[in-house]
Amino acid sequence: MPYFDTASAAPLHPVARQALQAALDEGWADPARLYREGRRARLLLDAAREAAAEAVGCRADELVFTPSGTHAVHAGLAGALAGRRRVGGHLVVSAVEHSSVLHAAQAHAAAGGTVTEVPVDRFGAVSPVEYASSLTSTTAVACLQSANHEVGTVQPVAEVAEVCAAAGVPLLVDAAQSLGWGPVEGRWSVLAASAHKWGGPPGVGLLAVRKGVRFAPQGPADERESGRSPGFTNLPAVVAAAASLRAVRAEADAEAARLRVLVDRIRRRVARLVPDVEVVGHADRRLPHLVTFSCLYVDGESLLHGLDRAGYSVSSGSSCTSSTLTPSHVLRAMGVLSEGNVRVSLPRGTSAEEVNGFLEALPRAVAEVRAELGVPEALSATPPVAESVEVDALGLRCPQPVIELARAIGTVPVGGTVTVLSDDEVARLDIPAWCAMRGHDYLGETPRPLGSAYRVRRAV
Amino acid sequence: MPYFDTASAAPLHPVARQALQAALDEGWADPARLYREGRRARLLLDAAREAAAEAVGCRADELVFTPSGTHAVHAGLAGALAGRRRVGGHLVVSAVEHSSVLHAAQAHAAAGGTVTEVPVDRFGAVSPVEYASSLTSTTAVACLQSANHEVGTVQPVAEVAEVCAAAGVPLLVDAAQSLGWGPVEGRWSVLAASAHKWGGPPGVGLLAVRKGVRFAPQGPADERESGRSPGFTNLPAVVAAAASLRAVRAEADAEAARLRVLVDRIRRRVARLVPDVEVVGHADRRLPHLVTFSCLYVDGESLLHGLDRAGYSVSSGSSCTSSTLTPSHVLRAMGVLSEGNVRVSLPRGTSAEEVNGFLEALPRAVAEVRAELGVPEALSATPPVAESVEVDALGLRCPQPVIELARAIGTVPVGGTVTVLSDDEVARLDIPAWCAMRGHDYLGETPRPLGSAYRVRRAV
């Protein structure tokens, strides 16, 4: 039963499990205590910090352990912002950061700060030039992920770090998705990561703050972890996290090369095997184990259930799978289709057979969902009946508005227009994306008392 | 090699270890995901929440898991204060709260709030009447620990909760030290606890917020744990924490009765076996497994090392064992001796033989430290030489100023005075405490250009 959602969480690496077992015996005491159990715990903590710092590429006294990657991001951003309060309250983030960064940015804005979101291209990457133009004399901190968690696109961190260094702005890098594959290149100032993404246990994040970076920890004081991460240290998990990081790094290059072949196969074959599919993310500058695609006329939640029944655990950035009814902010920022979205992230050790099995199961699962929705019968060619038609899709949820549009486009001649009324938030993203995929002209959106009217001109 | 510092951290309970193992296999995935690994994780999380809520005595939807007891306190206090912002910014805490509470109170004060510390009696207990008098019309929140972590004194939580309820003020209870022994009685509003104190794994705290309590989570938004605890849930540890809480509760009454006998033995015998010792904390209203005493003319760190060499791991609230050079705020608030302080907290399963062994080793260890310091020769009776003497103890650290005082008291007649010059912060606590123990009159303190002058009149 292949699990292909390692970007969410990875099962515990065998080395992590061994280290955890040993540290539960040897490292349960308070490392601040003077007696032998405490001294033993202190030795384990020091060794774990050395190992993690080596993997990150920083000094041991620059690195602290936090209870999660989210805590590392929140504490890192809050401390860096406060450390530069005199410079100003301007924060720069990319539009495709992890929600932990964006939520911290929202909190900053709510507290009176200002936030600039740097847009990304259709592949999900920021441009260093555009990043540079967003920095001002009051920019306190800039944030950029090392690689995107939804589409796998690797960001130009080293170039952006240069741009930030030139402007004297510290760069915080969220390295959650990439740290297991290698250190983050470039002159970053603050780095956050999460152990359970590389096969370490949950309950451990890393926060590295380079010497010389102005940093003022926020929240109540606590003497542990250089005052940067309060609470009793989760030492057994920290030991396991450091041990597994070292272990996955030792095999990272070979495993990356192997998984890259499998991911390339998925990228190529999905486009051939499934009609009306869009593979998203950058073709080359990407994580080795992650690929994302979206399927037209498919409801993401139904597709996930279908794949789950077939034995494959994958994730989705479609709105229909979350409770918020909004599509993934990453796909929206990229301007790509979000309906029927599937993210495949292969764990280390994934075999070619497992990937081949997935490629067999996927077309069937997509076809089943489409059949339930009345696709493709609904899309069969019909003769044009009018120069322009209006489709009332109010109350219908993704992917129905796009299905209604696809059905209606055949009822107008080339040059004719279809107007779709929709109150589904996702239509704003998916109708233009559908036009781009199908070669039609998207004419724009007009607010209506209920929802919006989206106008499309048939071009082919 | 007996470990007698379970109030700091307890080794993992066997049930916790079993549950952790199982949950590492079954509960590593994201409980928010739709596939089978996610659903399995969700079931485990729901079951752990039910079990923990039952042990706490609240509804499952009132309880969230945090990464530590400290996080539970910080998040609970911040949320409760923000929820009552309109009422005012006044916070009431006892003077003997855990540092996590006091640090959060300091952060509140730094942000413009006001804080009242309710004093305690010589046994470390607050008085509900005094607590009531500290509540004002602008009091947003009140905090009280269920039992003190340094001296074991159980606080009158139910009575204080009534007083708070009458004033319409929510009471936050830090139940870290007591939750393994039983639920917190009374009408508390918010409760925080820490799993590694009851033999659960590190990395898990509990935060319970009663329905109807105004609560506004602070910090960046996060959809997990009802928005009250950000970051990926440490599910294996949460499962282990809940399982071990249930297990320790099942045996709590019997084990409490057994350990209470052993602690009573320590309380009685220490006073007989060790000259010049003060047992602190309440004799009856106390945790079953914890006893604290202070030894005159002893440096706490040396005593801890001596006991460690003899095979006993204990803790100390003496200044000489911390990096801060200030004595425990708990002992200071109680006004009791802090020098040579030893806290013994017995783990479940401690045998009578282990306790007897400790009672044999302790007098030897104390005698060794005193011999090194030149005690008791220094204290041998000398004929009075003057009506008043001044002792220069500047630059000397605890316990030296008190030893100098004890040596000098024989050099004045009854009715004569000894003035001790000291720049050691601890003298302010320990000189009056020594007077009380020895039956001399403490006349007060006068600031000097360097340190202070402490005046003592010989009375016996």
Interface residues (C-beta under 8 A of the other chain):
Chain A: M1 Y3 D5 S8 A9 A10 P11 L12 R17 L20 L24 W28 A29 D30 R33 L34 Y35 R36 E37 G38 P67 S68 G69 T70 H71 H74 S99 S100 H103 A104 Q106 A107 S194 H196 P201 P202 G203 G205 G219 P220 A221 D222 P230 G231 F232 T233 N234 L235 P236 A237 E301 L304 H305 L307 D308 Y312 S313 V314 S315 T321 S323
Chain B: M1 Y3 D5 S8 A9 A10 P11 L12 R17 L20 L24 W28 A29 D30 R33 L34 Y35 R36 E37 G38 P67 S68 G69 T70 H71 H74 S99 S100 H103 A104 Q106 A107 S194 H196 P201 P202 G203 G205 G219 P220 A221 D222 E223 P230 G231 F232 T233 N234 L235 P236 A237 E301 L304 H305 L307 D308 Y312 S313 V314 S315 T321
